[in-house]
Amino acid sequence: MGALHSMAHDYEYLRHTLNAMAHRVQTALHESLQTLRRSDAIGAGQIIRDDPDINALQQDIEDLVARFITQWQPLLRDLRRVLAMLAVASELERIGDYARQVATQVRRAHDDNHPLLMVADLLELGALTEHILSSTIAAFLAEDTAAARAIAALDDQVDERRRAITAAIRQAARTDSSLFDAAIASIGITHILERVADRATNIAERAIYLATAIHESLNE
Amino acid sequence: MTVAELSAVDMAQANGRYAVELHNTHIYYGSFRAVKDVSLQIERQRITAFIGPSGCGKSTVLRAINRMNDLIPGSRLEGRILFHGKNIYDPDVDPVEVRRRIGMVFQKPNPFPKSIYDNIMFGPRINGWRGTKAQADELVERALRGAAIWDEVKDKLHQPGTALSGGQQQRLCIARALAVQPEVILMDEPCSALDPISTLKIEELMLELRRNYTIIIVTHNMQQASRVSDYTAFFLMDADRAGQLVEYGPTEQIFTSPNDKRTEDYISGRFG
């Protein structure tokens, strides 16, 4: 019983660390969207500088998972849990990179003096991706397969919304060629946000695998 | 037809897919029922692992498969255990012949206090060996090669088997079992007294032996069961303390998505 308690304790610590990383990534994404709202080059620079902290958290999780497997030799759901955590930490690290990329676009737009286009729409798309990310993290931590499957529909909404925004930006650039650089950067942000949603969907797939031992694709 | 008489019969025709079949097997020690109503079919030339907590009856079932429990006063078996379609508990079956055809390797290496050579020849000799010295040499080499220990002992065949390391002793015991040309090898926690490297050598050997033999292994090591076995049977004690078979299936399925929650809980280390 004592040993089992320790295994549960170690698992809880791992889960806590992953949750902390998820919180950090969500904050970075949210802050990057706020810098977009404010056209805030200084805030964007801070997000770029903070990204290595997220990378370090991923390495912490890798070390913790390696130690957990060595010490407890988990099997079945216990093994899937820690393997899924490893994969989710990798997805979160990439999402952290995407937050940095949004900040990079904001800073570049500010420095090059070409204001980004359709910022309100980009923020709306950003809010949807933030919602997907928080939902998928909650579903993963709760091992809630129904909530995880619901992510697919939200991801479809992101794709649809992105197509509409991209089409509008293209149209604007066709009308006014001076908007070309801003259009490229703005479309780049829609692409980044779409990738955030895709990564979040991957996390939802991990939640399903964890609970069922079945690989289910939500991206089709 | 006795089990011995079956040796001349083509195995594929005689028993098809299964090496051993247990049908509604109950095993008693005196009035105590140690195993209740176990039915399972062991596939030929496959490795089947018996897992379960201590006292769940897995070793009792294993020993029943070559009538080793007969040596325990008061033990009794109900049901049938078929080998080549013949119930090995029928009155006309010689248990010594059963044990020749269904060999056994124990938890602790137990070489006889004899030379390596004589350890190997012990079984053939008590079974009435009549070959020449050259044939005996050949048999010893074949058995030791079969157990992947020939290269390590070929220059010291007349030294005591007990002088070998634990892992080597266990492989010598496997060679000794092979020397009487069994079809099935029962292994009762064969690696529990061995270091990790020796354990891996035994596991590699088991995978090699699977080409020609049917192997049934009792193990408490879940990783070992998942590494080496093709099928896994999970046993558990019921409320009357009798061992019963809870779940039996392909190892991959048992170790990824078992059907019974008790299996999942045991494999995950929730009890046992």
Boltz contact constraints between the chains, C-beta under 6 A:
constraints:
  - contact:
      token1: [A, 75]
      token2: [B, 222]
      max_distance: 6.0
  - contact:
      token1: [A, 75]
      token2: [B, 267]
      max_distance: 6.0
  - contact:
      token1: [A, 75]
      token2: [B, 268]
      max_distance: 6.0
  - contact:
      token1: [A, 76]
      token2: [B, 264]
      max_distance: 6.0
  - contact:
      token1: [A, 76]
      token2: [B, 267]
      max_distance: 6.0
  - contact:
      token1: [A, 76]
      token2: [B, 268]
      max_distance: 6.0
  - contact:
      token1: [A, 78]
      token2: [B, 268]
      max_distance: 6.0
  - contact:
      token1: [A, 213]
      token2: [B, 256]
      max_distance: 6.0
  - contact:
      token1: [A, 213]
      token2: [B, 257]
      max_distance: 6.0
